[in-house]
Amino acid sequence: MAPSYCFEQTTTIRASMALVEHCATDLNAMAQWLNPRLRCRPFGDNWSTDLGSRSRFSLQLPGWQPSLISTVIARSPNLIVWEFDGFFKGQDRWQWWATGEGTELVNRFEFTIPNPLVEFGFNHFAAPWTKADMRAQLQRLKTLAETQAQLAEYG
């Protein structure tokens, strides 16, 4: 049985829940905050975050483009959970709720790595990068949402 990993990041965003949801789930908005080496594509012609929707997340590395197939397994106005299968197996959970300061956003990435060779590489090279990348993505999402909120407010 492969060990389980869990990385969690939290931030408070000075924007409405609806705007945070838009930034977290709209494909064009996602392209602005995802790691520039990460590509997200829908299966078929239309992007959706509805329950059961599928997409492919691919990491663009020189000579190798590992990908994960993801399926939305939980969806509500303040939650989306992607389940994925590939070199990682697990879930990427995004949840947000209103606070006095705006919106609290939590990203929880839980997974196993079934392949021992991939797990070795992850543990020795990619784990610290993955944690830092999650923090950076959350900061870029926060900046995007807060900028859009300010533009809407001051038009």
C-alpha positions as CSV (number, residue, x, y, z in Angstrom):
1,M,0.0,0.0,0.0
2,A,1.5,3.3,-1.1
3,P,1.7,6.0,1.6
4,S,-0.8,8.8,1.6
5,Y,0.1,12.5,1.3
6,C,-1.9,15.5,2.2
7,F,-0.9,19.1,1.5
8,E,-3.3,21.9,2.5
9,Q,-3.1,25.7,1.9
10,T,-5.5,28.4,3.2
11,T,-5.9,32.1,2.4
12,T,-8.3,34.9,3.0
13,I,-9.4,36.8,-0.2
14,R,-10.9,40.2,-0.1
15,A,-13.6,39.3,-2.6
16,S,-17.0,37.8,-2.7
17,M,-17.6,34.0,-2.6
18,A,-19.1,34.2,-6.1
19,L,-16.0,35.9,-7.5
20,V,-13.7,33.4,-5.7
21,E,-15.7,30.6,-7.2
22,H,-15.4,32.1,-10.7
23,C,-11.7,32.4,-10.4
24,A,-11.3,28.9,-9.0
25,T,-13.4,27.2,-11.6
26,D,-13.5,29.2,-14.8
27,L,-11.0,27.8,-17.3
28,N,-9.7,31.2,-18.5
29,A,-9.3,32.4,-15.0
30,M,-7.5,29.2,-14.0
31,A,-5.0,29.7,-16.8
32,Q,-4.0,32.9,-15.0
33,W,-3.2,31.3,-11.6
34,L,-2.3,27.7,-12.4
35,N,1.4,26.9,-12.6
36,P,2.5,28.0,-16.1
37,R,3.7,24.5,-16.8
38,L,0.3,23.0,-16.0
39,R,-2.3,22.7,-18.7
40,C,-5.9,21.9,-18.0
41,R,-8.1,20.7,-20.9
42,P,-11.7,19.4,-20.9
43,F,-12.7,16.1,-22.4
44,G,-14.7,17.1,-25.5
45,D,-15.3,20.6,-26.6
46,N,-16.8,22.3,-23.5
47,W,-15.2,23.0,-20.1
48,S,-17.4,22.3,-17.1
49,T,-17.1,21.9,-13.4
50,D,-20.5,20.2,-13.0
51,L,-20.7,16.9,-11.1
52,G,-19.2,14.1,-13.3
53,S,-17.3,16.5,-15.6
54,R,-13.9,15.2,-16.7
55,S,-10.7,17.0,-17.6
56,R,-7.0,16.3,-18.1
57,F,-4.3,18.1,-16.2
58,S,-0.9,17.8,-17.9
59,L,2.5,18.9,-16.6
60,Q,4.7,20.3,-19.4
61,L,8.2,19.1,-18.7
62,P,11.0,18.8,-21.2
63,G,10.7,15.4,-22.8
64,W,7.8,14.3,-20.5
65,Q,4.2,15.4,-20.1
66,P,2.7,13.4,-17.3
67,S,-1.1,13.8,-17.0
68,L,-3.9,13.2,-14.6
69,I,-7.5,12.4,-15.6
70,S,-9.8,14.2,-13.2
71,T,-13.5,13.9,-12.6
72,V,-15.6,16.3,-10.5
73,I,-17.0,14.1,-7.7
74,A,-18.4,16.8,-5.4
75,R,-19.9,20.2,-6.4
76,S,-21.8,22.9,-4.6
77,P,-21.7,26.7,-4.7
78,N,-18.8,26.7,-2.3
79,L,-17.0,23.4,-3.1
80,I,-15.4,21.5,-5.9
81,V,-13.6,18.2,-5.6
82,W,-11.7,16.7,-8.4
83,E,-10.8,13.1,-8.2
84,F,-7.8,12.0,-10.3
85,D,-6.0,9.0,-11.5
86,G,-2.6,8.8,-13.2
87,F,0.8,9.1,-11.7
88,F,-1.0,10.3,-8.6
89,K,-4.4,8.9,-7.3
90,G,-6.4,11.1,-5.0
91,Q,-8.4,14.3,-4.7
92,D,-7.9,18.0,-5.1
93,R,-10.5,19.8,-2.9
94,W,-11.3,23.5,-3.1
95,Q,-13.7,25.0,-0.6
96,W,-14.5,28.6,0.2
97,W,-16.9,30.4,2.6
98,A,-17.7,34.0,3.6
99,T,-15.8,35.6,6.4
100,G,-15.9,39.2,7.8
101,E,-12.9,39.9,5.6
102,G,-14.1,38.4,2.4
103,T,-13.8,34.7,1.5
104,E,-11.7,32.0,3.1
105,L,-10.3,29.5,0.6
106,V,-8.8,26.1,1.4
107,N,-7.1,23.9,-1.1
108,R,-6.5,20.3,0.1
109,F,-4.5,17.9,-2.1
110,E,-4.7,14.3,-0.9
111,F,-3.1,11.5,-2.9
112,T,-1.1,8.3,-3.1
113,I,1.6,7.5,-5.6
114,P,1.1,3.9,-6.7
115,N,4.4,3.6,-8.7
116,P,7.4,3.2,-6.3
117,L,9.8,4.8,-8.8
118,V,7.5,7.9,-9.2
119,E,7.1,8.0,-5.4
120,F,10.9,7.9,-4.9
121,G,11.3,10.8,-7.4
122,F,8.5,12.7,-5.8
123,N,9.9,12.3,-2.2
124,H,13.4,13.3,-3.2
125,F,12.7,16.1,-5.7
126,A,9.1,17.2,-6.1
127,A,7.5,17.3,-2.7
128,P,9.0,20.6,-1.6
129,W,8.3,22.1,-5.0
130,T,4.7,20.9,-4.9
131,K,4.1,22.5,-1.6
132,A,5.7,25.8,-2.7
133,D,3.7,25.6,-6.0
134,M,0.4,25.2,-4.2
135,R,1.2,28.3,-2.1
136,A,2.2,30.3,-5.2
137,Q,-1.0,29.2,-7.1
138,L,-3.2,30.2,-4.1
139,Q,-1.4,33.6,-4.0
140,R,-2.0,34.1,-7.7
141,L,-5.7,33.1,-7.4
142,K,-6.0,35.6,-4.5
143,T,-4.4,38.4,-6.5
144,L,-6.6,37.7,-9.5
145,A,-9.8,37.7,-7.4
146,E,-8.9,40.8,-5.4
147,T,-7.9,42.7,-8.6
148,Q,-11.2,41.7,-10.2
149,A,-13.1,42.8,-7.1
150,Q,-11.3,46.2,-7.1
151,L,-12.0,46.7,-10.7
152,A,-15.7,45.9,-10.2
153,E,-15.9,48.2,-7.2
154,Y,-14.1,51.2,-8.8
155,G,-15.0,50.4,-12.4
